[in-house]
Amino acid sequence: MTDIASKPQPGSLRGTLRTDLLAALAIVAFGILLGASDGFSRLSDAQGDNDSLLRLVGVRDLLAGQGWFDPFQYRMGPQGGFAMHWSRLVDAPIAAIVLVAGWATGSRELGESVARVLWPSLLLGMGTLLVVRAARVAYGPEAAFPATVVGALALVSTGVFQPGAIDHHNVQFVLTLGMGLGLLGGSFGAAVLAGACAALTLAIGMETLPYVAVGGAIAAGLFLVRGERGTAAGFGLGFAAVAAAAFVATIPPARWGQPACDAYSVAQASVAILAGLGLAAVAALGRLADTGSRRLIALGLLGAAVAALLVLAFPHCLADPYAGLDPRLKRFWLDGVTEAQPVFAIAAKDPAMLLTWYATPLLGLIVVAATIARSGIRRADAIVGALLLAAFLVSVWQVRGAVFAVALATIPLSGWIARRRAAASLSRSRGATLALAASWILSFNAVWSAAGDRVFAPSLPSDAAGGAKSTSACYRSGDYAALSTLPAATVLSVSNLGSAILAWTPHRALAGSYHRNVDGNLAALDMLMATTADAEHRSRANKVGIVAVCPGNSETTLLAKAAPDGLLAALNRAEIPAWLEPIGGGPTLQLYRVRPD
């Protein structure tokens, strides 16, 4: 593995930090102004972002006195609620902003709005800063400007940094970037930060497990191939220390021995601590790890120990997490979650998304491959290429990985632009100028997205426009104005509306788009798809007080079509059973009260 050209000296990196920070602050302002350009519409129109709405509810619960170690969402699902799998680590900074902004403005509601705008905007600036710093380290100072422009616009295009986006995906992405930058740094201290970021993103959610695994493999690989003890030891110590700290900080002692596969628990913490400390110990073995063969044996033994712990202590976590999901929930809920769909399903349903989510990552991989073919395997290319390849493969499995892949691709693409700029400055030929222009244009994810819309738009249904869908699918706070004035009750609705009901009304929702709410979602399906007589019996048994129907929501259409004789289909046809009383609502959300026995 060679290191040809490009790597700046640490002093030059420190000297450019102020410039990069100022650029990041400008991007923060840009994000806020972009949201302000449409009146921060995402604060009142969630556009289907149920996770951000439920995160807002969780922050409110925390500020209202719900315990730090209490993961239950009491207002969703069956009586008593259910335990959410989310981490309080994301709730804490958002709640802090709400408190400070609420104190400064004299309004808790305004404080919430400030937090919902400021938090994702700060993360946008931080993500851009990390992209720029990574580009500097990997491809030299000439890559900084392209990284700022292309990187910031790529992050904006993903949608996870818009005002109102306060779920955990943007935090995890920034931490993944931090892990990558730390690995690129090549020093013990940078590697410690890389390991810390890896452990923190894992503690927040299992979605980033593939990137964390690749990060650990990179640290181990650099030790194996190049003998980088500092990188391996630093990553391992940072990973183990933060994994242990996050466990103590988020899991109460009463649950220390209870493993969970979908949330941070003793299963993930114990494996992380063993892997981290083991990697650090292997790197510190001295003469025992002086040769490549000895390092290979040591790492092999560590891998065997980690695998043995996982297989013997937590074998159930090796299974498909959705293997035991009720077939009805898989058909009527999971199969409709876009971010969980593979690339083949995306191609069939919305081919324009192929260019939006896969063009720039694929181009980035091509650029990395071409660079390696031309100059050999440099350390930076190996690290950037490994992380980008992991994100691309995850996106092939589930499109949610494309958010990571699109942004990671901007790092090698910035190096590509920098090389084309250098070539154009040395040559006045038209070809060099055209190559530079092409590198800029093709590196913008928005260009590919626009091309996809133009090429595939004629094949899409005429009513597929996002704006039309948003105004009729009950994603806006105004749709719940009438419901919010009614006395608190249990509301029966499709799962798409569950988070909005909690965020914008005092009611509890039986259904919600979360895999741990199995009982509530199945009960809601049974009622909405049952005959009106059977639905009455089930509704009274579950103490349902209000039925909310949104005819324009895609889930409503799906369930009504699957059960044409069911309650939901009947209400869609304005066939109201005697046990329900219409109580208005609005043009989008129709409300019915369950009459007393």
Buried (B, 14 or more C-beta within 10 A) or exposed (E): EEBBEBBBEEEEBEEBEEEBBEBBBBBBEBBBEBBEEEEBBBBBBBBBBBBBBBBBBBBBBBBEEBEEEBBBBEBBBBEEBBBBBBBBBBBBBBBBBBBBBBEEEEEBEBBBBBBBBBBBBBBBBBBBBBBBBBBBBBBBBBBBBBBBBBBBBBBBBBBBBBBBBBBBBBBBBBBBBBBBBBBBBBBBEBBBBBBBBBBBBBBBBBBBEBBBBBBBBBBBBBBBBBBBBBBBBBBBBBBBBBBBBBBEBBBEEEBEEEBBBEBBBBBBBBBBBBBBBBBBBBBBEEEEBEEEEBBEBBBEEBBEEBEEBBEEEBEEBEEEEEEEBBEBBEBBBBEBBBEBBEBEBBBEEBBBBBBBBBBBBBBBBEBBBEBBEEBEBBBBBBBBBBBBBBBBEBBBEBBBBBBBBBBBBBBBBBBBBBBBBBBBEEEEEEEBBEBBEEBBEBBBBBBBBBBBBEEBEEEBEEEEEEEEBBBBBBBBBBBBBBBEEBEEBBBBBBBBBBBBBBBBBBBBBBBBBBBBBBBBBBBBBBBBBBBBEBBBEBBEEBEBBBBBBBBBBBBBBBBBEBBEEBBBBBBBEEEBBEBBEEBEBBEBBBBBBBEEE
